[in-house]
Amino acid sequence: MWVDYKKTPNLISAQMWKDLLEGEGLPTKLIPEGDILDWAEDATFRVMVPKGREHVADEILRKL
């Protein structure tokens, strides 16, 4: 099960979050807001992490 961790304004920033979290070993998914068939590069995206691992993402951000 996956939970929302962060919302980003576009695909580029979502990919940057994904790269940061996955670089530290935390699996991440990107899901566009709204209908998946209507998404574009400038659509809002949700950065998702596995349920129960949100604290790991918080620790990764604390290290920055």
mmCIF file of the C-alpha atoms, coordinates in Angstrom:
data_MODEL
# 
_entry.id   MODEL 
# 
loop_
_atom_site.group_PDB 
_atom_site.id 
_atom_site.type_symbol 
_atom_site.label_atom_id 
_atom_site.label_alt_id 
_atom_site.label_comp_id 
_atom_site.label_asym_id 
_atom_site.label_entity_id 
_atom_site.label_seq_id 
_atom_site.pdbx_PDB_ins_code 
_atom_site.Cartn_x 
_atom_site.Cartn_y 
_atom_site.Cartn_z 
_atom_site.occupancy 
_atom_site.B_iso_or_equiv 
_atom_site.pdbx_formal_charge 
_atom_site.auth_seq_id 
_atom_site.auth_comp_id 
_atom_site.auth_asym_id 
_atom_site.auth_atom_id 
_atom_site.pdbx_PDB_model_num 
ATOM 1  C CA . MET A 1 1  ? 0.000  0.000  0.000   1.00 0.00 ? 1  MET A CA 1 
ATOM 2  C CA . TRP A 1 2  ? 1.256  3.464  -0.905  1.00 0.00 ? 2  TRP A CA 1 
ATOM 3  C CA . VAL A 1 3  ? 0.525  6.797  0.789   1.00 0.00 ? 3  VAL A CA 1 
ATOM 4  C CA . ASP A 1 4  ? 0.861  10.401 -0.366  1.00 0.00 ? 4  ASP A CA 1 
ATOM 5  C CA . TYR A 1 5  ? 4.025  12.011 0.902   1.00 0.00 ? 5  TYR A CA 1 
ATOM 6  C CA . LYS A 1 6  ? 4.279  15.227 -1.081  1.00 0.00 ? 6  LYS A CA 1 
ATOM 7  C CA . LYS A 1 7  ? 2.478  17.125 -3.853  1.00 0.00 ? 7  LYS A CA 1 
ATOM 8  C CA . THR A 1 8  ? 4.507  18.867 -6.526  1.00 0.00 ? 8  THR A CA 1 
ATOM 9  C CA . PRO A 1 9  ? 3.469  21.472 -9.116  1.00 0.00 ? 9  PRO A CA 1 
ATOM 10 C CA . ASN A 1 10 ? 4.959  19.668 -12.135 1.00 0.00 ? 10 ASN A CA 1 
ATOM 11 C CA . LEU A 1 11 ? 6.646  16.520 -13.424 1.00 0.00 ? 11 LEU A CA 1 
ATOM 12 C CA . ILE A 1 12 ? 10.174 17.915 -13.226 1.00 0.00 ? 12 ILE A CA 1 
ATOM 13 C CA . SER A 1 13 ? 9.997  18.664 -9.504  1.00 0.00 ? 13 SER A CA 1 
ATOM 14 C CA . ALA A 1 14 ? 8.233  15.331 -8.860  1.00 0.00 ? 14 ALA A CA 1 
ATOM 15 C CA . GLN A 1 15 ? 11.060 13.503 -10.635 1.00 0.00 ? 15 GLN A CA 1 
ATOM 16 C CA . MET A 1 16 ? 13.625 15.393 -8.543  1.00 0.00 ? 16 MET A CA 1 
ATOM 17 C CA . TRP A 1 17 ? 11.897 14.218 -5.332  1.00 0.00 ? 17 TRP A CA 1 
ATOM 18 C CA . LYS A 1 18 ? 11.725 10.671 -6.683  1.00 0.00 ? 18 LYS A CA 1 
ATOM 19 C CA . ASP A 1 19 ? 15.436 10.680 -7.551  1.00 0.00 ? 19 ASP A CA 1 
ATOM 20 C CA . LEU A 1 20 ? 16.338 12.028 -4.095  1.00 0.00 ? 20 LEU A CA 1 
ATOM 21 C CA . LEU A 1 21 ? 14.297 9.449  -2.172  1.00 0.00 ? 21 LEU A CA 1 
ATOM 22 C CA . GLU A 1 22 ? 15.207 6.491  -4.374  1.00 0.00 ? 22 GLU A CA 1 
ATOM 23 C CA . GLY A 1 23 ? 18.871 7.494  -4.241  1.00 0.00 ? 23 GLY A CA 1 
ATOM 24 C CA . GLU A 1 24 ? 18.670 6.781  -0.502  1.00 0.00 ? 24 GLU A CA 1 
ATOM 25 C CA . GLY A 1 25 ? 16.962 3.424  -1.070  1.00 0.00 ? 25 GLY A CA 1 
ATOM 26 C CA . LEU A 1 26 ? 13.302 4.364  -0.521  1.00 0.00 ? 26 LEU A CA 1 
ATOM 27 C CA . PRO A 1 27 ? 10.923 3.133  -3.255  1.00 0.00 ? 27 PRO A CA 1 
ATOM 28 C CA . THR A 1 28 ? 8.803  5.942  -4.679  1.00 0.00 ? 28 THR A CA 1 
ATOM 29 C CA . LYS A 1 29 ? 5.895  6.305  -7.131  1.00 0.00 ? 29 LYS A CA 1 
ATOM 30 C CA . LEU A 1 30 ? 4.706  9.357  -9.042  1.00 0.00 ? 30 LEU A CA 1 
ATOM 31 C CA . ILE A 1 31 ? 0.986  9.696  -9.754  1.00 0.00 ? 31 ILE A CA 1 
ATOM 32 C CA . PRO A 1 32 ? -0.564 12.646 -11.627 1.00 0.00 ? 32 PRO A CA 1 
ATOM 33 C CA . GLU A 1 33 ? -3.488 14.434 -9.971  1.00 0.00 ? 33 GLU A CA 1 
ATOM 34 C CA . GLY A 1 34 ? -6.855 13.984 -11.624 1.00 0.00 ? 34 GLY A CA 1 
ATOM 35 C CA . ASP A 1 35 ? -7.464 11.739 -14.615 1.00 0.00 ? 35 ASP A CA 1 
ATOM 36 C CA . ILE A 1 36 ? -4.336 9.864  -15.652 1.00 0.00 ? 36 ILE A CA 1 
ATOM 37 C CA . LEU A 1 37 ? -5.322 10.216 -19.316 1.00 0.00 ? 37 LEU A CA 1 
ATOM 38 C CA . ASP A 1 38 ? -5.287 14.027 -19.104 1.00 0.00 ? 38 ASP A CA 1 
ATOM 39 C CA . TRP A 1 39 ? -1.920 14.527 -17.416 1.00 0.00 ? 39 TRP A CA 1 
ATOM 40 C CA . ALA A 1 40 ? 0.775  16.769 -18.846 1.00 0.00 ? 40 ALA A CA 1 
ATOM 41 C CA . GLU A 1 41 ? 4.243  17.820 -17.780 1.00 0.00 ? 41 GLU A CA 1 
ATOM 42 C CA . ASP A 1 42 ? 2.840  20.852 -15.967 1.00 0.00 ? 42 ASP A CA 1 
ATOM 43 C CA . ALA A 1 43 ? 0.167  18.868 -14.070 1.00 0.00 ? 43 ALA A CA 1 
ATOM 44 C CA . THR A 1 44 ? 0.288  18.457 -10.300 1.00 0.00 ? 44 THR A CA 1 
ATOM 45 C CA . PHE A 1 45 ? 1.882  15.172 -9.217  1.00 0.00 ? 45 PHE A CA 1 
ATOM 46 C CA . ARG A 1 46 ? 1.728  13.174 -5.994  1.00 0.00 ? 46 ARG A CA 1 
ATOM 47 C CA . VAL A 1 47 ? 4.951  11.667 -4.667  1.00 0.00 ? 47 VAL A CA 1 
ATOM 48 C CA . MET A 1 48 ? 4.040  8.408  -2.915  1.00 0.00 ? 48 MET A CA 1 
ATOM 49 C CA . VAL A 1 49 ? 6.030  6.200  -0.531  1.00 0.00 ? 49 VAL A CA 1 
ATOM 50 C CA . PRO A 1 50 ? 5.215  2.806  1.007   1.00 0.00 ? 50 PRO A CA 1 
ATOM 51 C CA . LYS A 1 51 ? 2.828  2.955  3.968   1.00 0.00 ? 51 LYS A CA 1 
ATOM 52 C CA . GLY A 1 52 ? 4.725  2.981  7.243   1.00 0.00 ? 52 GLY A CA 1 
ATOM 53 C CA . ARG A 1 53 ? 7.925  4.331  5.638   1.00 0.00 ? 53 ARG A CA 1 
ATOM 54 C CA . GLU A 1 54 ? 7.046  8.017  5.815   1.00 0.00 ? 54 GLU A CA 1 
ATOM 55 C CA . HIS A 1 55 ? 9.479  8.416  8.704   1.00 0.00 ? 55 HIS A CA 1 
ATOM 56 C CA . VAL A 1 56 ? 12.287 7.211  6.437   1.00 0.00 ? 56 VAL A CA 1 
ATOM 57 C CA . ALA A 1 57 ? 11.455 9.955  3.916   1.00 0.00 ? 57 ALA A CA 1 
ATOM 58 C CA . ASP A 1 58 ? 11.424 12.492 6.774   1.00 0.00 ? 58 ASP A CA 1 
ATOM 59 C CA . GLU A 1 59 ? 14.888 11.341 7.867   1.00 0.00 ? 59 GLU A CA 1 
ATOM 60 C CA . ILE A 1 60 ? 16.213 11.651 4.299   1.00 0.00 ? 60 ILE A CA 1 
ATOM 61 C CA . LEU A 1 61 ? 14.934 15.243 4.138   1.00 0.00 ? 61 LEU A CA 1 
ATOM 62 C CA . ARG A 1 62 ? 16.438 16.031 7.535   1.00 0.00 ? 62 ARG A CA 1 
ATOM 63 C CA . LYS A 1 63 ? 19.869 15.062 6.202   1.00 0.00 ? 63 LYS A CA 1 
ATOM 64 C CA . LEU A 1 64 ? 19.701 17.746 3.493   1.00 0.00 ? 64 LEU A CA 1 
# 
